[in-house]
Amino acid sequence: MECNESKIVVITPTVGRIEQIERCIASVKAQDTTFSTRHIVVGDHLDDKKSRDVNALCEKLGVQFINDERPRQTSYGPARASITRNFGIAVSRESYVAHLDEDNTFEPNHLSSLGNLLDQNPDVGIAHSWRRVLGENGKPCQLRRYPWVIFHHEVLAREVFERLSKEGIFEDGSEIIRDRMDNISPDLCHIDSSELMMRREIFSKVLFQEEYTAREMIYQYTEDFLFCRAAQEARLVFACSEQVTLNYYLGGYSSSPQKILEK
């Protein structure tokens, strides 16, 4: 099939988790799309051994690997992720930029659905999908609480979940999160980085935040949350495919899947 003129780059920051990277890369290779696509795996200042291991895997799978060897001045995860994402953006040139964390995977129609959305809507700067929440075993998590409440405060986690359920983002017992970015619950709504695809020109207005205040670190603000807030303040237009094309594996800043299922 003839490729569309627009090209997509998928940027995957990595801390060197080989099994997850391999699964992530496989999902990008399985994309059913006519868009010409390149996948760049970017190391978050990996040590020599991890860098060699990731590079060997990427060479085997035909994917580009670049280790960002610049020293890091922070150990805060979201700040380091921002630095790595922005590095990937800077070394790429494609018209559309998508992100995929190493512990997540795409459904085969993820890139085509978002690329077509941008192609068909010139006013839209950022396209995004919905996501399916899975446990480490790959099975759907029946969500009954908000997974990202600081200190895992159970009463607050349930309260936030119920509030967002009224707005259609969550459904009690469902593994689907229907993310949206508008004026409802502005302190809670955001799009996960792996759901995002954006036009390159928006980066003249907003990038991922690399420096965090003490307050932002205490309250565990993530890079995708702050990116979406900054994009909204810059009056960039978001649009959703309304398709569940991201498989989001719980971990990192979320509670364990077992705790979520128990509550």
N, C-alpha and C positions, 0 to 999 in steps of 0.2 A: 504494500500500500504506500501511497505517496505521503510523505511527512508534511505536517503543517509547518508554516514558516517559524512559528514560535518554538523556542526550545526551553526545556526545563532542566534545572539542576536540582538534585536532591542532596541536601547537606546533612550528614550524620556525625554529630560530635561523639567521641568515644573516650572512655577511660580504660579501654582494653579488655572488655569482656568478650572473649572470642566466640563462645557459643551464641550469645545474643547478637553479635555482629553478623554472624553467618546467617542466622534466621532473618535478620533485618534486610540484608543484601538480597536474599532469595526472594523476598516479597517485592522488592523493587524490580528485580529481573523478571518477575512474573506479571508485570503490568501489561494490560491490554490497551495499548495506546498508540496512536499514530504520531504523537509528539516525539521528536528526537530528544532523548533523555540521557543525562550524565549523572552518575552518582559519585559524590566525593565523601570519603570518610576522613574526618579531621581529628587527629589525636590531641587530647588536652594535656600537652606537655608530658607525653609518656616517657617513661624511662627506656633505656636501650633495649631491654629484653621485651617489654610490651610492644615497643615500636617495631621491633623485628618480627614478632609474632603476628601483629595485625597486618603489617606490610606483606608478609608471606601469604596470609589468607586472602588479602585483597588482590594480590598478583594472581593467585590461583583462580579467583572468581572473576577476574577481569574488571576490577573496580579500582579507581584512583584512591590512593592514600597519601595524605600529607600530615606529618606530625608538626603541630605548632610548638616549636621549641622555645618560644619566648618565655622567660621566667614569669611565674605567677606571683603576684604580691598578696594573694588572698587564698584562703582555703574554703571560702563560702561557695557551695556548689552552684547555685544559680549565676553568680558572678562569673565563675569559670566557664559555665555553659555559654553565657553571653559572649565572652571573649572568643570562644571557639567558634560559635555560630558566625560572629562578625568576620572572623578570619576566613571562614568558608565563603561568605558572601564576597569578600574583597578579592579572593583569588579566582572567582568564577566570573563568567561574562554572560550567561544565559539570560533570556528575557524574563523568565519566570523562575522564582526561587521557592522550592518546597523544603520542608524539614522533616526528618524522621529520626527520632531518638533510637539509640541502639537496642533498647529493650522493647520497642514497639514494631508493629508490622502494618503494611498496607494491604487492603483488599485489592484485587486486580484492576478495578475501575477507579481507584483513587485519583491517580494523576490525570486521567482523561476527563473525569467529571469536573475537576477543579480547573484544568487548563481550558476546557470548553467554556466554563463559566466566565473566566477572564476574557477569553476571545470574544464572547458574545455580549459582554457588558463593559465597554471601554471606560465607563465612569468608576468601575469597581477597582480598588487598589489591592484588596486582600480578599481572597476566597478561602473558605474553610468547609470542613466536613463535620459530621457527627462521629461519635466514637462508641465502641463496644468495650466494656471493661472486663478484663479476664484476670484470673489468678495465675500464679506461676506455672500451674499445670495446664494452662490453656483453656480451662473451663470457665464459662460465664459466671460472673459474680452477681448475685441477686442483691442489689444495693438497697439498704434501708437507712443509711446514714451518710452524711457528707464525709468523704474519706480524707479531707485535707485540713481539718481543724487543728490548730496549734495545740500541742500537749494532749491531743486525742481526747478532748473534753466531750464526753458522751452526750450530755444534755444539749450542749451547743451544737454538736454534730447533727443530732436529730432535728433540732430547731431549724438549722440552716437547710437541711435536706427538705423539710416540709415547706419551708418558704419558697425554695426553688422548684419544688414539685408543683406548687400552685401556678407557677409561671411556665410550666411545661418542659422544664429542663430535665428533671428526674421523674421517674414513675416508680412507686414503691414496689420493690421486688424485681425490677428490671435491670438488666446489665447495660442498657443504652443511656448515654448522656447526650441530650440534644442541645449542644452548646450554642450560645448566641451572644452577640455583642451589641447591646443597645443600652437604653437608659434605665432599664429595670435592674434593681440591685447592683448598681455600678461597682460596689466594692467586692462583689462576689463573682460577677459574670466575667469570663474571659475565655479565650480559645486556647486549647493546648497547642504547643508549638508544632507537634507532629500532625495537627489538623490543617496547618496553614500553608497556603501558597500565595505569594505576593509578587507584584510587578517590581522589577528591579528599580524603577524610578522612584519608588516610595522611600528608598534608603537615603535619599537626599533630605528627607524630612524626619525619619525616625530609624534608629537602629536598636539592637538589644542593649539594655543598660549594663554597663561594665563595672561601675562603681556604686556601692550600696551604702546607705547610712546605717548607723548602729540600730536605729529603730526598724529599718527594713529587714535587717538580718534577724533581730530579735523576733519579729513577727513572721519570719520565714517567707518573705515575699519572693516569688519566683520570677524568672526572666520573662516567661510568656505572659504572666499577669501584668507586669510593668510595661511590656511591649504593647500589649493591647490597650492599656490605659493611655500610653503616649500616642498611639496611633489614633485613638478616639479624640484626644485633645488636638491633634493635628488635622482633624476633620477628614481623615481618610475613610473611604467607603468600604464597608464589609459586606460580603454576600455569602450565603450558605448554600451548599449543594443539596442540603436536606437528605443526604445519603450517608449511611453508616459505613464508612470506608476505612476507618482507622481501628486497628486492634490495639487497645491500650492495656498493657500489662501492669498490674499494681506493683508498686515498689517505690523506692526513693522517698519522696515526701508524703506518701500515703500510708495509711495504716495497713497492717497485714490483712490479706483476704479473709483469713479465718475470723478476725475480729469483726470485720464488716458483715460477714454472714451471720455471726452470732447475735448481733444487736438488732 
